[in-house]
């Protein structure tokens, strides 16, 4: 049995593949004895075809998945000569290469996470009539998934609101939630706090701006750092590009503070990011779908500051879903000033009942079986079955 994974362009399209790969392999072990002979049930081969850089190659090598690079064209939402060269250069080359790789592999089914990196593969899938499943994590569909939705055999989404938005395709759209790595929830809060040098009784705030950090979040944190450090320990993921500048300023601000050791800054966290999220009593974050799913799994109260200018304003729409459910506090980035930021965090630090209510409201938004549900649908498509839409959980 052969399954091709595709997607890419950003880290947000890559991270959910980890739980999807784990779930595909688990479901395969459960179903291999009942799989039809025509899809070679004696083994499961997984491939990734899409935008492959060093980070992507390392990621898939870790999970023993062969990764093949195909160029693609990015349709930008602003005037740029690069779009012209992408559409007339990279995209046609990518389509030809995808057609060759897909002919060589001839998968039984394709799973696409979206992103412009998926377009050549999905065009090849349509050409060869190979069924494919789309997954959309955000509250509003990205351009690649919008273009491909008509031809998809099944669509899975992170939010019920996304299914409503895709009104023409509701008959084949399933609310599965966004897959989260199985490691979330396996580390205790006490262990996580101790790993970062805090006591179990210490209040801890995690500030993270996404895979590349967020300059605006970094700057507003520095403005309140001397006051905030008196109330809580802070784990600050600055982003690699900002780390030196931010830590230099932070060290100057905290030079005379008796609690300067309570500020822990990192350019990024890979192996210990789960511990950082687990250790936090409050998380300050952007509103990317994967991050929200991880915070939901851990039941972490959060102050969300959506990324302005995100495609289709998807981060603001993601945050709105949580705000309307009473599951997060949301601060408009246009209002991201020192006083409002500090007051928002102080309210959460000082009022335990607020943190409890936010954590409680996260429960209906959690989809612990998201990876498995996507894997089960994938195997149905591989066997030539048409998924039957049933009432989704939650």
C-alpha positions in Angstrom: 0.0 0.0 0.0 1.4 3.4 -1.0 0.3 6.8 0.4 1.7 10.1 -0.7 1.6 13.1 1.6 1.8 16.6 0.2 1.7 20.2 1.3 4.1 22.8 2.3 5.3 26.3 2.0 5.2 27.0 5.8 5.9 25.1 9.0 2.2 25.1 9.8 1.5 22.8 6.9 4.3 20.4 8.1 3.7 19.9 11.8 0.4 18.0 11.6 2.0 15.3 9.5 3.7 13.9 12.5 0.5 12.6 14.2 -1.0 11.8 10.8 2.0 9.5 10.0 1.7 7.8 13.4 -2.0 7.3 12.9 -1.6 5.9 9.4 0.9 3.3 10.6 -1.3 2.4 13.6 -4.4 2.0 11.5 -2.4 0.0 8.9 -1.4 -2.5 11.6 -5.0 -2.9 12.6 -6.4 -3.3 9.1 -3.7 -4.9 7.0 -5.3 -8.4 7.3 -8.5 -7.1 5.7 -7.0 -4.9 3.0 -7.7 -5.9 -0.6 -4.8 -7.5 -2.6 -4.9 -4.9 -5.3 -3.3 -2.3 -2.9 -0.5 -4.6 -1.8 -1.5 -5.0 1.9 1.8 -6.7 2.9 3.5 -3.4 3.5 2.9 0.3 3.9 5.0 2.8 2.0 4.8 6.5 2.8 6.1 9.3 0.6 6.2 13.1 0.8 6.1 15.1 -2.4 6.2 18.9 -2.1 8.4 21.8 -1.1 11.4 20.1 0.5 14.1 22.2 2.3 16.7 20.9 4.8 14.2 21.2 7.7 11.5 19.3 5.8 14.0 16.6 4.7 15.2 16.1 8.3 11.6 16.0 9.6 10.5 13.2 7.2 13.8 11.3 7.5 13.1 11.1 11.3 9.8 9.3 10.5 11.3 7.1 7.8 9.3 8.8 5.0 11.0 9.3 1.6 10.8 13.0 0.7 10.9 14.3 -2.9 11.1 18.0 -3.8 9.0 19.5 -6.5 9.0 23.2 -7.2 5.7 25.1 -7.1 4.4 28.6 -7.8 3.1 30.8 -5.1 0.1 33.0 -6.0 0.8 36.0 -3.8 -2.0 38.3 -2.5 0.0 41.4 -3.6 1.5 42.6 -6.9 4.9 40.9 -7.4 7.0 40.0 -10.4 7.9 36.8 -8.5 4.3 35.5 -9.1 4.8 35.9 -12.8 8.0 33.8 -12.7 6.4 31.2 -10.4 3.4 30.7 -12.6 5.4 30.5 -15.8 8.5 28.8 -14.4 8.4 26.9 -11.2 4.8 25.7 -11.4 5.0 24.1 -14.8 8.3 22.4 -13.9 6.7 21.2 -10.6 3.7 19.7 -12.4 6.0 17.8 -14.9 8.1 16.5 -12.0 5.0 15.6 -10.0 3.5 13.7 -12.9 6.7 11.7 -13.2 7.0 10.9 -9.5 3.3 10.0 -9.2 3.6 7.7 -12.2 6.7 6.1 -10.7 5.1 5.6 -7.2 1.4 5.3 -8.3 0.0 5.7 -4.8 -3.4 4.4 -3.7 -4.3 7.6 -2.1 -3.0 11.1 -1.3 -3.3 13.2 1.9 -2.8 16.9 1.4 -2.3 19.4 4.1 -2.6 22.4 1.8 -0.2 25.1 0.9 1.1 26.1 -2.5 3.5 23.2 -2.4 0.6 20.8 -2.8 -0.7 22.1 -6.1 1.6 20.2 -8.6 0.9 16.9 -6.7 -2.9 17.5 -6.7 -2.9 18.3 -10.4 -1.0 15.0 -11.0 -3.5 13.2 -8.8 -6.4 14.5 -10.8 -4.7 13.5 -14.1 -4.1 10.0 -12.9 -7.5 9.8 -11.1 -6.0 9.0 -7.8 -8.3 9.9 -4.8 -7.0 12.5 -2.4 -8.0 13.8 1.0 -7.6 17.5 1.9 -7.1 18.7 5.4 -7.8 22.3 6.4 -6.8 23.3 9.9 -7.9 27.0 9.9 -11.3 28.6 10.2 -11.1 29.6 6.5 -9.7 27.6 3.7 -6.4 28.5 2.1 -6.1 29.1 -1.6 -4.7 25.7 -2.5 -7.5 23.9 -0.7 -10.1 26.1 -2.2 -8.9 25.3 -5.7 -8.6 21.6 -5.0 -11.8 21.1 -3.0 -13.9 20.4 -6.1 -11.8 17.4 -7.0 -11.1 16.0 -3.5 -12.7 12.7 -2.5 -12.9 13.9 1.1 -12.2 17.0 3.1 -11.3 17.1 6.8 -11.4 20.4 8.7 -10.3 21.6 12.1 -13.4 23.7 12.9 -17.1 23.3 12.3 -17.1 26.8 11.0 -14.8 25.8 8.2 -17.3 23.2 7.1 -20.0 25.8 7.0 -17.7 28.1 4.9 -17.3 25.2 2.4 -21.0 25.1 1.7 -20.7 23.6 -1.8 -18.7 20.6 -0.4 -20.4 19.9 2.9 -21.5 16.4 1.7 -17.8 15.3 1.7 -16.5 17.5 4.5 -15.8 16.0 8.0 -15.0 17.9 11.2 -12.1 15.9 12.6 -10.2 18.7 14.3 -6.4 19.3 13.8 -4.1 16.4 14.7 -1.8 16.8 17.7 1.3 14.9 18.5 0.7 12.0 20.9 3.3 13.3 23.3 1.1 16.1 24.4 -0.2 15.3 27.9 2.4 12.7 28.8 4.5 15.1 30.9 3.2 16.3 34.2 3.0 20.0 35.0 5.4 19.5 38.0 8.0 17.7 35.8 7.7 20.4 33.1 8.2 23.3 35.5 11.1 21.6 37.2 12.7 21.0 33.7 12.8 24.8 33.3 14.1 25.5 36.8 10.7 26.6 38.3 9.0 25.4 41.5 5.7 23.6 41.1 4.1 26.6 43.0 5.5 29.2 40.6 3.2 30.8 38.2 4.6 30.5 34.7 3.8 32.4 31.5 4.9 31.1 28.0 5.3 33.8 25.3 5.7 32.4 21.8 5.2 34.0 18.5 5.2 31.1 16.1 8.0 29.2 14.3 9.9 32.4 13.5 9.0 34.3 16.6 7.0 37.6 16.5 8.7 40.9 16.8 5.7 42.8 18.0 5.1 40.3 20.9 8.8 40.4 21.8 8.8 44.2 22.0 5.6 44.5 24.1 6.9 41.9 26.5 10.1 43.8 27.0 8.0 46.9 27.8 6.3 45.1 30.7 9.1 42.7 31.7 10.3 44.3 34.9 6.8 44.4 36.3 5.6 41.1 34.9 8.6 39.2 36.3 7.5 40.1 39.8 4.3 38.1 39.3 5.4 35.1 37.3 8.2 33.2 35.7 8.5 33.7 32.0 9.5 31.3 29.2 10.1 33.4 26.2 10.6 31.9 22.7 11.9 34.8 20.8 12.6 33.4 17.4 16.1 32.7 16.1 16.4 36.1 14.3 15.5 38.1 17.4 17.2 36.2 20.2 20.4 38.2 20.6 18.8 41.6 20.5 15.9 40.6 22.8 18.1 39.0 25.4 20.5 41.9 25.4 17.7 44.3 26.2 16.1 41.9 28.7 19.3 41.5 30.6 19.7 45.3 30.9 16.1 45.7 32.1 16.4 43.0 34.7 20.0 43.7 35.8 18.9 45.0 39.2 15.8 42.7 39.6 15.9 40.1 42.4 13.9 37.8 40.1 16.0 38.0 36.9 16.5 34.2 37.0 12.8 33.8 36.5 13.2 35.0 32.9 14.1 32.1 30.5 14.7 33.1 26.9 15.2 30.7 24.0 15.6 31.4 20.2 13.4 28.3 19.6 12.5 25.0 21.2 12.3 21.7 19.4 12.7 18.8 21.7 11.3 20.6 24.8 8.5 22.7 23.3 5.9 20.3 24.8 7.4 20.7 28.2 7.4 24.5 27.8 3.7 24.5 27.0 2.9 22.0 29.8 4.8 24.1 32.3 2.8 27.3 31.5 -0.1 28.4 33.5 -0.8 31.0 30.9 0.3 31.1 27.2 0.6 34.2 25.1 0.5 33.2 21.5 -0.5 33.9 17.9 -3.5 32.0 16.7 -2.2 29.4 14.3 -4.5 26.4 14.1 -1.8 23.8 15.2 -0.8 25.9 18.2 -4.5 26.3 19.2 -5.0 22.6 18.9 -2.0 21.9 21.1 -3.1 24.4 23.8 -6.6 22.9 23.7 -5.2 19.4 24.3 -3.3 20.7 27.3 -6.2 22.9 28.5 -4.0 25.9 28.7 -5.6 29.4 29.4 -4.3 31.7 26.7 -4.1 35.3 25.6 -4.2 35.2 21.8 -2.8 38.0 19.6 -3.6 37.0 16.0 -1.0 37.7 13.3 -2.1 40.7 11.3 -1.9 40.2 7.6 -2.3 36.4 7.7 -3.7 34.9 4.5 -7.5 35.4 4.4 -7.2 36.8 8.0 -7.3 33.2 9.1 -5.6 33.8 12.5 -8.2 36.4 13.5 -11.0 34.0 12.5 -9.4 31.2 14.4 -9.1 33.4 17.5 -12.7 34.5 17.2 -13.9 30.8 17.4 -12.1 30.5 20.7 -13.2 33.9 22.0 -16.9 33.1 21.2 -16.6 29.8 23.0 -15.1 31.5 26.1 -12.0 29.4 25.6 -9.4 32.2 25.3 -8.8 35.9 25.8 -8.1 37.7 22.5 -6.2 41.0 22.1 -6.5 42.8 18.8 -3.0 43.4 17.4 -4.0 46.9 16.6 -4.5 47.5 20.3 -1.3 45.8 21.3 0.0 48.4 23.8 1.9 48.1 27.0 -1.0 48.9 29.4 -3.6 46.7 27.8 -1.1 43.8 27.5 0.0 44.0 31.1 -3.6 44.4 32.4 -4.8 41.3 30.4 -2.0 39.1 31.8 -2.5 40.5 35.3 -6.2 39.6 35.2 -5.4 36.0 34.3 -2.6 35.8 36.9 -4.7 37.1 39.7 -8.0 35.4 39.1 -7.8 31.6 39.2 -11.5 31.3 38.4 -10.8 33.0 35.0 -8.1 30.5 34.2 -10.4 27.6 35.3 -13.3 28.8 33.1 -11.0 29.2 30.0 -9.6 25.8 30.5 -13.0 24.2 31.0 -14.3 25.9 27.8 -11.5 24.3 25.8 -12.9 20.8 26.3 -15.6 20.9 23.5 -12.9 22.2 21.0 -10.6 19.2 21.6 -10.5 16.4 19.1 -8.2 13.7 20.5 -9.0 11.3 17.7 -8.2 13.7 14.9 -5.2 11.9 13.5 -7.0 8.5 13.7 -10.1 9.9 12.0 -8.1 11.2 9.1 -6.2 7.9 8.8 -9.5 5.9 8.8 -10.8 8.1 6.0 -7.6 7.8 4.1 -7.8 4.0 4.2 -11.4 4.0 3.0 -10.3 6.1 0.0 -7.4 3.8 -0.7 -9.8 0.8 -0.8 -12.1 2.7 -3.3 -14.8 3.4 -0.7 -16.8 6.6 -0.5 -16.8 7.9 3.1 -20.3 8.2 4.5 -20.9 11.5 6.4 -22.0 11.0 9.9 -22.7 13.4 12.8 -19.3 14.6 14.0 -18.3 14.4 17.7 -18.4 17.7 19.6 
